[in-house]
């Protein structure tokens, strides 16, 4: 049976962790990005559908390609980050269901006949996987800067052309510079957001 994480771990994952807007110049090795994927891919998704598809924008050429799709307020920090992950979701994720959910041979049929059902599953579970990426990155000692603030259609055209993948959100990854962290914004209290019934 799992034991609760100690305060140090909870601080690193949630309580003291912050969204970063400025970055140290330390590079992210490709092996660490592979380890990041190998970690967060283990998070649960509906019927193990695993619709997230990622592009790790790392090279100067790839950063320049991404730049025009970024809103002005996100441009400088994304170009300065060692990596910007484009978290996408595959609208045809169900083509991998035989591989991912082999004990139910007809699992593909749950999704492949209705575009809205496929979209709901892809977006919901792809978003979950994006959240797992953030937690896994923090667990591996990285800092994150998740964001909207980009032209989805342009990112789709630039990075996912001729595929069934659509961009969901972006997340800058690296080693954050604490001087760029803004004061923490408030959160809702339990009674404002939750009910126990």
Secondary structure as GFF3:
##gff-version 3
##sequence-region A 1 197
A	DSSP	alpha_helix	7	10	.	.	.	ID=ss1
A	DSSP	pi_helix	11	15	.	.	.	ID=ss2
A	DSSP	alpha_helix	30	40	.	.	.	ID=ss3
A	DSSP	three_ten_helix	46	48	.	.	.	ID=ss4
A	DSSP	beta_strand	52	57	.	.	.	ID=ss5
A	DSSP	alpha_helix	60	67	.	.	.	ID=ss6
A	DSSP	alpha_helix	72	80	.	.	.	ID=ss7
A	DSSP	beta_strand	83	90	.	.	.	ID=ss8
A	DSSP	three_ten_helix	93	96	.	.	.	ID=ss9
A	DSSP	alpha_helix	97	100	.	.	.	ID=ss10
A	DSSP	three_ten_helix	107	110	.	.	.	ID=ss11
A	DSSP	alpha_helix	115	139	.	.	.	ID=ss12
A	DSSP	beta_strand	143	147	.	.	.	ID=ss13
A	DSSP	alpha_helix	152	159	.	.	.	ID=ss14
A	DSSP	beta_strand	165	174	.	.	.	ID=ss15
A	DSSP	three_ten_helix	178	180	.	.	.	ID=ss16
A	DSSP	alpha_helix	190	193	.	.	.	ID=ss17
###
